[in-house]
Amino acid sequence: MPDQWVNQQGWGQQPNQAPSAKLPTQPAQGSTPPPPSQPGRPPQWGPPNPNPLWQRKGFWVVAASIGALLLVVGLLSEPDQAATPTAATAATAAPTTSAPPASTTTAAPPTTVQTATVPRLVGMKTGQAKTVLARRGLDWTIKYKSTSRFASGTVISQSSNAGAEVRPGASIALVIAKAPPPPPTTAPPPPTTAAPRNCDPAYPDVCLHQGIGDYDCAGGSGNGPNYVEGPIRVLPPDPFDLDGNDNDGIGCESG
């Protein structure tokens, strides 16, 4: 079966036919002379093709088939192309979601803490110690202690040692000496006022009460009712008659 695409007017090379060794020198009578040859193109002979290739029905069928095939191939390749970036994006994003977020916290620069040096306050007066502490930005508390070893109003101890470093505003406890209370004085007891004894002055060595009856010498012959041991001094007028008859100023000599 001859090829349907072979030019029936003689265009092209006929199958199983050797090319002619000689080209016709003159076109056939009634045919259109070929246009002048152009460099690089073979000369065209014969009359124009009344049924060119693009006007044939089979050409459009083949062209439509090829176009449909290309369209199907393009549609089938689009999901693969769309899936490929998605998979690549997922593969790229996977490490990002699993990796811990980068820390954005900036470490604060180290700060220098200011300190104050505790001065030596022992031996200072209270007012002087307060002034020294205030100049260094320190506070204080005061407690008093009675002692005779230090002058009154002198600092005798402090809570922080001299030379220690403390924060500004720290409180230093001070112990201040104060004079001890004076020793208690032993005053002699006030004199007691003796109650009147109602003694007869004629007998200074003993108290012979007046108004209670007669006195006799104990162991004598008198009948009392009151008795006195002798000897005793007797002054006149000897109301109880204890001196006897010798009037020597001594009574109850014998008994």
Phi, psi and omega in degrees: 000126181292146178297129183286347182268359181284132180297118181287342179272004175103004179288145178079185184261131180284144180293148178055033180227123181290145179296145181291142181280340185233140175268141177298141182276335181226139176289160179296156182292135182089352179268157181279128180298145179293150177293159179300140182293145177252150181300134177085358180235141180287153180290146179260133181238156174087174181286160179297148183288118180286346181230077182295167186296323185285348178267359182275144182294320181297328179298316181288329176295315179294319180296320179294322179296316179296318179297318179295320179297317178296323179295317179296317179298320179295320179293323179290330182278339182295316177299322179295320180291324179289324181288328183296312177296325180296316178296320179295320178295318179296318179296325180286323184281339183300312179298330182293318181287328182278336181286142178294145180296145180292137181285129179255004181285126179265127180296133180291139179295146180298137180254145179269122181274124179283141179230164177235142181271130180284125179279168174277120186249345182296131181099344179280157170287159185302313180297320179294318179297320179298319180296317181296318180293320181296322179295333180263007178074028181248154179256175182207157169232152187234137174225138184258147179221131180283126179202150176256000181279335182237155177292146180299137181086011181258140176289124180251347175196159178221151187286327180251138181292151177296135180095351179289147178262123181230165177289146174302139182090357178295150183260130178253123180275126180247140174250122185251135179283145173224152184295137178291157178294151180295147180295148180293138179267137178266104180271141177297144179298145179297145180297139179268139179272113182289136176292144178303131186272343182059044180263148179283121182293351179286349180231082187290338183281335181225164179254105176255111186291139176274146174085011180244009178114184185279153175246139173232161177287135180293138182084000179266194184265000181289157184255017173071212016278352182250145183232154180222141178277139178246177005276156179222156175283147182228128178248151179293145019263008177050069185293337181263002175057051181266348182279347180078207185265350184274343175052047180263001177087006179239129180247156179057045182291323185261005178163000000 
